Amino acid sequence: MINFVELDKKNNGNYLKLLGAVSKLSGLFSESSIPFINYRVAENIFCKSFDAINLSRSDTSFDANFQSIGIGLKTFTCPSSSSTEKIAEFNSLSKTLNILKGEDLVIQLSEYRNDRIDLGLRVYDINSSLYHIVARRNKELILFETEYEKIKIDKISNIKQTTAGLSFDDGQNFYTFNFSKSTLFRKFQIPKNAFHFPIDIIEDPYTILLELLDGKQPSLATDKLVRGVNYIVLPLYGVKEKKKFVFEKSGLNQWNAGGRTRDSGEVYIPIPIEIHKYFPNFFPERNTSFDLKIPTGNIFKAKVCQDNGKALMTDPNKALSDWLLRKVLKLKEGELATIEKLDELGFDSVIIIKDDKNKYRIDITKTGAFEKFSNLNQ
C-alpha cells in the first residue's frame, strides 16, 4: 500500500508543506487548538501535490485517481483512537431501504455500496483503491492509509438494529447506517504506524495576511467552474407529473424507438431547451463537431444534433453507448436504461466541462445535480 507521506518526503514534495501552512492558519476560522482544514482544500492539496486527477466533483466513490489507484480522501477530527465517518448516502433509494430490516437491509445496503465502488472502477479505469486519511487532533495532524474494499457480504455478522439505525461488520470493518439520513458510516482506526505531524497554529493569522498584501499581489490562475460559461449539467432523464423517468424510446433508449431498424448502440444525451435558452454560446452550432473527453482519457468526436439541438451525440454513435450504456451502466444490448438503475448507482446526470472552443469533457455527476443546476437559473 502506498504511503503518501513517505512519497512526499522522497520526492521533496509540497504535500506536508501545504497541509502545514493551511493548518497554521486555522485561527482564521476557529479558536480551537485542533487544526481546521476544509475537506475540499484537503482534496485540492492532495491532487496538486501528487499530480492526481481530482474526481471530487463527480461524486462517485473515489475523490482522486492516482496512477489508476482510486483514492478516498478523508479529513476529520479524531480525539481518540478511532472515528466513525460517512462513506455513502442513499437518499434516492430511501423508499426501497425503508421497507427492509435486519439482515435483508444490511445485504441490500452492502450491494448498493459495492455497486457504486464498481461504478468508480469502471468509469475511471481504476485497478485498485485505498483511503488516505488526515485526522486532526490537538495541535497535530495524523496521516495514514487504510484499505478501501467492497463490503464482504458473505462475512457479515453482528447485526444490531435500533430505532435510529443499525450496525454490522464484515470481519474487517465496522459499519453503521442511519435511518433518517439514509447514510452509511464506517469506523476508521488510527494505526500504530501513522505519521504524526505537529502543528503550531498562528495566534494572529491576520497579520500574516496583511504582510502578504503589502507585497506584490500575484496573479493566480483558476480552474473554477462558472455555471454556463465553462460547465453545464445535463439530465439523463425526463420528468412527468413531478416524477423522474428515463425515456423508453429516446435519449439513452433511442435504440428502442420504432419507425426503422435501429442499431443497439443508437443513443444520445438529452439537452433541455432551457440549456440553449440560458447558455446559447456554450456548445458549438448544431452539427459542428467538437472533441469530447471521457473520464478514462479517450476522446470522442461529438456534436449537438436533432431539432432544437435536443441531442448530444458522438460519431460514431456507438462510442457513446459503449461508454455510457455498456461500461458505466453495465447494460446488455437490448436492456432498457431506467431511473431505478441510475438511482442504484447514485447518479442521474452528466456534467459537461468546456476547456476550449472545441474541447470538452464529460463525467457522471450525482443524483439531483441537474435539479440544483437548473434551479440556479430561475
N, C-alpha and C positions, 0 to 999 in steps of 0.2 A: 504494500500500500504506500502511495506517495506521501511523503512528509513535506508539506509546503514550507514550513519554517526552515528546514534543512535545505530545501531547494533554493529558497530566497537567500540564505547565507552563502551557499555555494556559488551562486551567480552574482553575489554582491548586489542584490536587488533592492527594490524600494518598498517591498510589501510591509515589512516591520516598521520602516521609517514612516510610511504614510499612516499606518494604523496608530503608531505612537503619536504622530503630530495631531491627528484628529482627536485622539483620546485626551491629549493635554489641553485641548480647547473645550473640554466638556463643560467648563464653567459658563460658557455662552448659553447653555441650555438647562443646566441643572446645578443645584448646590450640593448634590450628593458626592461622596468620595468614590462612588462607583463610576468608572468611565462611561460616557454616553456615546454610542455610535449608532446612527440611524442605519437600519438594515440595508437600505438602498445604497448608502455610502459604502458600507462594507462590501457589497456586491461589486460596485464600480471599482473600488480599490483592488480587489482580488483580480478582476478581469484585466485591469490596466497593468498590474504588476506582473502577471503571468501570461499576458497576451492570450487570454482565454476569450471565447465567444460568449457574450452576455446573453443569456436566454431568459432573463427575469421578466421581460415584457411579454413573453409568450405564455407565461403562467402554466407551463407544463411541470412535470415532476422535478426537472432539473433547473438550476439557476445559472449554470455555466457549462461550457463544453471545453475541456482542456485536453487537447490532443486525443479526441474521441473517448474521453473519460467524462461521464456525466457527474457534475459536482452539485451536491446540495449544500448551499451556504446558509449557515445559521449563526446569528449572534443573539445572546440573551444573558440576562443577569443570572448568576448561579452562586448564591452564598454558601450552599452546601456542596456535597459531592455529586449531585445529580440534579437534573431539571427535566420536567415533562413539557414538551413543546409541540405545537401544532405542526402536522405534516401533510394534512389534506382536508379539504372541505367538500361536502357532498350536498350542498343546498338544493341543487336541481334534482336530486334523487331522494329528497326527504320523504316524499309521499310513499315511495316504494319501501324505504327503510323503516318508516314509522309503523308499518304493519307487521314487522318482524321482531322476534325476541330471541334472547339467548344465543344458542349455537347457530341457528339459522341466520340471525342478524350478523354475527361475527364472520361467518363464512361469506355472506354477501358483501360485507364491508371489505373483507380481505381480497375478494375477487375484483371489486371495483378499484381498490388501491393498486393491485398488481397489474390490472389492465392499463392504468394510467402510467405506471412505470414503463410498461412495454411500449406504450404510445411514444414516450420520450425517447426510448431507444431507437424506435423505427424512424421517427421524424428527423432526428439529428445524426443518424448513423453512429450511435454510441455503442461501444464494445463492453464497457464496464462502468462502475459507478462507486462513489463514496461521498460521505459527508465531511465537509471541513467546518469546524466549529470555532467560533470566537466567543468564549464565555467571559463574562465581565463580573469582576469581584472587587472588593475594596482595594483600590489603588493598584489593580493589576488586571491584565488580560490573560486568559488561559486558552491556548490554541492546541487543537488536536484533530486527528482524523478518526473516523469510525466507519464501519461498513454501512453500505446503502443497498439493501437487498429487498426482494419481494417478501411478503409475509408467507411463512411456511405453513400453508393451510393444513397439511397432514400432521403438523406438530402442535396445533393449537390446543391449549389446555387452560385450566384455572379461570374459567369464565365466571365472572361475578357481575350481577346486574342489580342496579338500584333504581329509584325513581328518576334520578338525574342522568344516568348513563350506565355504561358497563366497562369492564376491564378484562383483559386476557393477555396471554403471552404465547409465543410460538417456539419456546425453548431457547430463543436468542435475544428477543426484545420484549419489553412490556408496553402494552398499548392501552389507551383509554378512549372511549367515544362519548361525546357529549350530545345528548338527545336534542336539546333545544337549539343548538348551533350546528347540528349535523357535521361535527368536526372530529377528526381523528387525531389523537396525540400519541407521541412516542416518548419514552423515557430515555434521556441521554446521560450516560455515566461518564464522569471525568476519569480518564485512565491515569495510572501512576506515572507514566512517561510523558504526560502532557507538558507543553512548554509554558512556563510562567514568565510573563512579560511585565515587569514593574512599570507603573505609570505615575508620574508626578503631575497632577493636574495643576495648571497655571492658575494662581489665585485671581489675577486680573487680566483675563484674555483680551479685554477691550483695548488695553494699552498696546498689546501686540498688533492688533488690527490698525490702530491709529498710526503706529510706526510704519506699518506696511504701506499705508496710504500716503505717507509723507514722501515715499519714493515714487519712482515712475511706475504707474499702473500698467501692468502687462495686458496685452490684447489676448483674450482667451478664446480659443476655438471651442465650439459647442456642437454636440450631436443631438441637441434637444429636439424632440419631436413636436412639431407645431401642427395642430389639427387642420387638415385641409390644405396645408402648404406642402409638408413632406410626408404626411401619412393620412390614410383613411382606414376605416374598418368596414368590411362588407359582411352581411349576414349570409349564412348558408341555408336559410330557412325563410318561410313566409309567415304571416300572421293572419288568422281569420277568427273573428269573434274573440279577440284577445288571447287566442291560443296559438302557440307556435306549431308549425308543421314543416316538413320537407316536401317540396313539390314532387308529386308522384310521377309526373311526365315532363318535367323541365328541370333546369338547374342541375343538381347532382344526379338526377334521374332522367336527364334528357334522352339517354339511350332507350328509355322505356316509352317514349312518345310514339304515337301512331302516325299514319299518313304515308310512310315509306319504310323501306328496310333500313334499319339503323345499326351502326357499329356498337359493340358493347362498351367501347371507350368514349362514346359521344357524351360530353359533359361540359357544363360551364358554371362559373360562379356568378350568381345574380348581382347586378348593380342597380340598387334602387334609384328611381328617378330623382330623388332628393339629393343624391350624391352629385349628379350633374348640375342640379339647380344651385346648390350651395358652393360647390367647388368645380366650376366649369373648366378650369385650367389644370386640374390635377392629372388627368390622363391625356395622352395624345389624341388627336382627332380619330374618329371612328375608322376602323380598318387600317390604322397606321401601326406598323409592327414596332415592338419595343422588347428589351431584354427583361426577363422576369426570373430572378434567382430564388430557388427554393432553399430551405434550411441546410440541406446537405451540400450546397455549393453548386449544384447543377444549374445551368441557365437554360431557360426555355425561351422561345420566341412566342410572344403573346400579343393580343390586340383586343380592343373593345369592338364588339360585333352586335348584330341584330338591330331591330327597330328601337329607336330611342336610346341606343347604346346600352341595352339592358344586360349584356352578357360579357364576361371576361373569359376569353378562350385562349388556348395555346395552339400552336401549329408545329407538329401535328397535334390534333385534339387529344390523342391517346396519351400524350406526355402528361397532361393534367390528370387524367383518370388514373394512370399508373401510379402517380404520386399520391393524389388525394383519396381516391377510392380504394386502391389496392394496398399501398404502403401504409398510409396513415389510418384509414378506417378499417382496413383488413376485410373489405367486402369482396366476395367472389363475383365473377361475372354472372349477371342476371339477378343479383341480390340488391334489393332496394336500400338506399340510404334513408334513415329515419331519424326523427328528432330524439327518439329514445336512445339510439346508438350514439348520437352526439352527446346527449346528457351523461351517458355512462362514461364517456371519455373526458368529459369536463370542458368541452369547447363547442361553440356553435357559430363561430365567426372566424374570419381571417383578417389580418392586418396587412395592408399594402404600404410599403415604405418607398418613397421616391428619393433615390440617391442623386440622380441627374436627369437631364431632359428625357432620355430614352433608356434609363436604367432603373429598375425597380426590384424590390424584394417582397416576398410573401412569406407569412408564417401563420400558424394557427394561433388563436387567442381565446381566452376563457369565455365560458357561458355568460351571457349578459353584456359582453363588451360592445356589441353594436348598439344595444339599447342605451348604454351610457354615452357612447359616442354621439348618437343621434339626438339625445336629449339636450346635449350641449349646444345644439344648433338652433333650438327653439327661441 
